[in-house]
Every structure is written in C-alpha cells, then in structure tokens.
Amino acid sequence: MTDSALNDIPLTTLAGRPTTLAELTDGAALVVNVASKCGLTPQYEALEKLAKDYAARGLTVIGVPCNQFMGQEPGSPDEILTFCSTTYGVTFPLLAKSDVNGPGQHPLYAELTKAADDSGEAGDVQWNFEKFLLAPDGTVVRRFRPRTAPDAPEVVAAIEEVVPR
C-alpha cells in the first residue's frame, strides 16, 4: 500500500459517518488508540492541548477508541463522546471503536503497525494510547509507545518537524 493510500482507507467516525484520514485532516495527523478507563486516560488532556496548539499549523489529533486491552473502553459511542467531552474537553475527531490488533484488526491499524518504534520494533499495539505521527502525505513518521506522554519532548519535536512553521 502506498503512503497516500493510507489517507484513503475507509473509516467511520464515532457518530457513524463514513470518512477517511484525507477528509479528517489536510495536514499531519497524530492517530492514537484511546480508552476511558485506563491508567493512561489522563493523556487525553495533553492530546487535546496538542490538538488546539497545533490545529492552525495543520495537525489533527485523531482518537480511536479500543476495548481490546482489559476492556478499558466498554462504553457506547454516546458514552465515549460524553466522557471525552465532559471530562477532558476533547474536541478532536474520534473514530468508531475498533480493534487495533488481532484477527479483527482495522485496516488502518494493519498499515500503521507496520511502522517501527524508535527501538526498531514494529507489530502489535502494546496498550492504550499508542501514538502514530503521520506526515501530510500519510507517511508514518514516528511511532510512540503508550507510556510516552503526548507532550513529551520527543513527540513535540517530531510534530514540529512535520507541521509547517
């Protein structure tokens, strides 16, 4: 699959509307599998700050709810949306709940997980809040494991490299 084809993989928003990465963003994207009942859930706050701070420069944060890790995203679409907006003020796009690993893996994640992290390891998503930074052309630029905070210096530096000044 070409990098630009990554932008054209069919997706569904949390509200049930068909879309693609190309429709959700006209620049770089930070795609993150998210969960409401995880020890890492407070990362929503930093993700929302990145979304607001970099929106004008073309970064779109995209959350992908996933219930594959100890059932930590059990809610319905309405429950997820309400939790995210009322608890963390999330305004960035959220996609439909999806599998990021295994036989039901969403095609987006089938492509994203081919990218290696900084240690050279590709493959399955390790846990909630794994982050994939995509350049505007859909190329996966960096992969950050779950415990790397969204506002960690290496994440911010990587974003700075792919968004226009």
Residue, then its C-alpha position, 0 to 999 in steps of 0.5 A: m500500500t502506498d503512503s497516500a493510500l493510507n489517507d484513503i482507507p475507509l473509516t467511520t467516525l464515532a457518530g457513524r459517518p463514513t470518512t477517511l484520514a484525507e477528509l479528517t485532516d489536510g495536514a499531519a495527523l497524530v492517530v492514537n488508540v484511546a480508552s476511558k478507563c485506563g491508567l493512561t486516560p489522563q493523556y487525553e488532556a495533553l492530546e487535546k492541548l496538542a490538538k488546539d496548539y497545533a490545529a492552525r499549523g495543520l495537525t489533527v489529533i485523531g482518537v480511536p477508541c479500543n476495548q481490546f486491552m482489559g476492556q478499558e473502553p466498554g462504553s457506547p459511542d454516546e458514552i465515549l463522546t460524553f466522557c471525552s467531552t465532559t471530562y477532558g474537553v476533547t474536541f478532536p475527531l474520534l473514530a468508531k471503536s475498533d480493534v487495533n490488533g488481532p484477527g479483527q484488526h482495522p485496516l488502518y491499524a494493519e498499515l500503521t503497525k507496520a511502522a517501527d518504534d524508535s527501538g526498531e520494533a514494529g507489530d502489535v499495539q502494546w496498550n492504550f494510547e499508542k501514538f502514530l505521527l503521520a506526515p501530510d502525505g500519510t507517511v508514518v513518521r514516528r511511532f510512540r509507545p503508550r507510556t510516552a506522554p503526548d507532550a513529551p519532548e520527543v513527540v513535540a519535536a517530531i510534530e514540529e518537524v512535520v507541521p509547517r512553521 
